[in-house]
């Protein structure tokens, strides 16, 4: 259910799950967290995994279950650099209840807003070190994008977590576990949120489609799931932008809205590279890229899938994949797309000649 007064919200926020029961995936993780909450034994948490898989939604749903709605309204504080958050009434908020001089909770920070040690020694330390006088239970610090913090900040946080465990629980959220120092990892119970499967994504997307009255074709739904790659946030953003731009959500409108090459475009590109001479193939692909605003990186990703499906001789397939990997690496380093497109066409034309020679 979408919250009241959310008509102008982006759909990713409008349909963000409000309770643990509304989350569509990772049932094993949710049942474990639910048990922690019901037994009042919530440990420090470290939630990691790709974007859009439900990490932030999970901990916010936990916070709503732990604390009453009346308390939750003034609990969340976002700190950005040396600036403080502002609440709905426009008053400056530092995590203090102005009336009685104690902290409200939980405190939500975005670690990447201020990657330095000041965010740990300032807002987090002052919040964690104060006890709640009139409220029972522990306070909750939600630290998003924790993998963007410097090592010094993470080391400072390690000591804060250790010292104030009695009255404060920490939840760290990140995309890359390897960027969190081992000392922090060992102090938290870790849960990995993997990409969502199509079977889990489709019912949730259909719920949003029904609520919003969007016209979505069957191939449009498949395109949404394919392009999102298990990222629910990305799927909803594509759905909303496509429905606003085109009205009807079809495969072609989804690919056009995201700037992703259509399957027919990839088929044409491959046909030109394998059956035309170099100059003709280069000219036609450049015209298509300019006309549809395609990125060579996206074309390369789709072509890579094609290489795995076609029955090339093993030695030729290996050489072609090595060439594609080199081109992708050079594109990531910021080289010229025109030169790399020439390299891509050359790789396929060499492959064509080798296949013909072997035959």
Residue pairs with C-beta under 8 A, 6 or more apart in sequence:
1 18
2 14
2 15
2 211
3 14
3 18
6 13
6 14
10 237
10 240
11 208
11 212
11 236
11 237
11 239
11 240
12 233
12 236
12 237
15 204
15 207
15 208
15 211
15 236
16 57
16 60
17 23
17 24
17 54
17 57
17 61
18 61
18 64
19 61
19 64
19 65
20 30
20 33
20 34
20 58
20 61
20 62
20 65
22 61
23 30
23 54
23 57
23 58
23 61
24 54
24 196
24 200
24 201
24 203
24 204
24 232
25 53
25 54
25 196
25 197
25 200
26 53
26 54
26 58
26 191
26 193
26 194
29 58
29 191
29 193
30 58
32 191
33 42
33 45
33 58
33 62
33 191
36 42
36 43
37 62
37 65
37 66
40 137
42 62
42 66
42 138
42 169
43 169
43 188
43 189
44 161
44 165
44 169
44 170
44 171
44 172
44 187
44 188
44 189
45 59
45 169
45 170
45 171
45 172
45 188
45 189
45 191
46 146
46 171
46 172
46 174
46 177
46 180
46 184
46 185
46 188
46 189
46 190
46 191
47 55
47 58
47 59
47 171
47 172
47 173
47 174
47 190
47 191
47 193
48 55
48 147
48 173
48 174
48 175
48 176
48 177
48 180
48 190
48 191
48 192
48 193
49 55
49 175
49 192
49 193
49 194
49 195
50 175
50 193
50 194
50 195
50 230
50 231
51 175
51 231
51 233
51 234
52 196
52 228
52 230
52 231
52 232
52 233
52 234
52 235
53 193
53 194
53 195
53 196
53 230
53 231
53 232
54 193
54 196
54 232
55 173
55 193
56 142
56 144
56 173
58 193
59 142
59 171
59 173
60 142
62 171
63 72
63 75
63 106
63 140
63 142
64 72
66 137
66 140
67 75
67 105
67 106
67 140
71 104
71 105
71 135
74 87
74 93
74 97
74 104
75 104
75 105
75 106
75 107
75 108
76 85
76 106
76 107
76 108
76 142
77 84
77 85
77 93
77 94
77 95
77 107
77 108
77 109
77 123
78 85
78 108
78 109
78 110
78 113
79 85
79 109
79 110
79 113
79 114
79 119
79 123
80 110
80 113
80 114
81 113
81 114
82 114
82 118
84 92
84 93
84 94
85 93
86 92
86 93
87 93
94 123
95 103
95 104
95 107
95 123
95 126
95 127
96 102
96 103
96 104
97 103
97 104
100 133
100 134
102 130
102 132
102 133
102 134
103 127
103 130
103 132
103 139
105 127
105 132
105 135
105 139
105 140
106 139
106 140
106 141
106 142
107 123
107 124
107 127
107 139
107 140
107 141
107 142
108 141
108 142
108 144
109 119
109 123
109 124
109 141
109 142
109 143
109 144
110 144
110 145
111 119
111 143
111 144
111 145
111 146
111 148
111 149
111 153
112 144
112 145
112 148
112 149
113 119
115 148
115 149
115 150
115 153
116 150
116 152
116 153
117 150
117 152
117 153
117 156
119 153
120 153
120 156
120 157
120 160
121 156
124 141
124 143
124 157
124 160
125 160
127 139
127 141
127 168
128 139
128 141
128 160
128 163
128 164
128 167
128 168
129 163
129 164
131 167
132 139
132 167
138 166
138 167
138 168
138 169
139 167
139 168
139 169
140 168
140 169
140 170
140 171
141 168
141 169
141 170
141 171
142 171
142 173
143 157
143 170
143 171
143 172
143 173
144 173
145 173
145 174
145 175
146 154
146 172
146 173
146 174
146 180
146 184
147 174
147 175
147 176
147 177
147 179
147 180
148 179
149 157
151 181
154 180
154 181
154 183
154 184
155 181
155 183
157 170
157 184
158 181
158 183
158 184
158 187
161 170
161 184
161 187
162 187
170 188
172 180
172 184
172 188
174 180
177 185
177 190
177 192
194 230
195 229
195 230
195 231
196 230
196 231
196 232
197 230
198 225
201 225
201 228
201 230
201 232
201 235
202 221
202 225
204 232
205 221
205 224
205 225
205 235
205 236
205 239
206 221
208 214
208 236
208 239
209 216
209 239
212 243
214 239
214 243
214 249
215 243
215 247
215 248
215 249
216 224
216 239
216 243
216 248
216 249
217 248
217 249
217 250
217 251
219 250
219 251
220 242
220 248
220 249
220 250
220 251
220 253
220 254
221 249
222 251
223 250
223 251
223 254
223 255
224 235
224 238
224 239
224 249
224 254
225 235
227 234
227 235
227 238
227 254
227 255
227 258
227 260
228 234
228 235
228 238
238 254
238 257
238 258
239 249
241 257
242 249
242 253
242 254
242 257
242 258
243 249
245 253
245 257
246 253
246 256
246 257
251 262
252 262
254 260
255 261
255 262
256 262
256 292
259 292
259 293
259 294
259 295
259 298
260 298
261 269
261 292
261 294
261 298
261 299
261 302
263 302
265 288
265 292
265 294
266 299
266 302
266 303
266 306
268 284
268 288
269 285
269 288
269 299
269 303
270 303
270 306
270 348
272 280
272 281
272 284
272 285
273 281
273 285
273 344
273 345
273 348
273 349
274 348
274 349
274 352
276 284
278 345
278 346
278 349
281 345
281 349
282 341
282 342
282 345
285 341
285 345
286 338
286 341
288 294
289 296
289 299
289 341
295 337
296 331
296 337
296 340
296 341
296 344
297 328
297 331
299 344
300 324
300 327
300 328
300 331
300 344
303 324
303 344
304 321
304 324
307 317
307 320
307 321
307 324
312 320
312 351
312 355
313 355
313 358
316 351
316 354
316 355
316 358
319 351
319 354
320 347
320 348
320 351
323 343
323 344
323 347
324 344
324 347
326 343
327 340
327 343
327 344
327 347
330 340
330 343
331 337
331 340
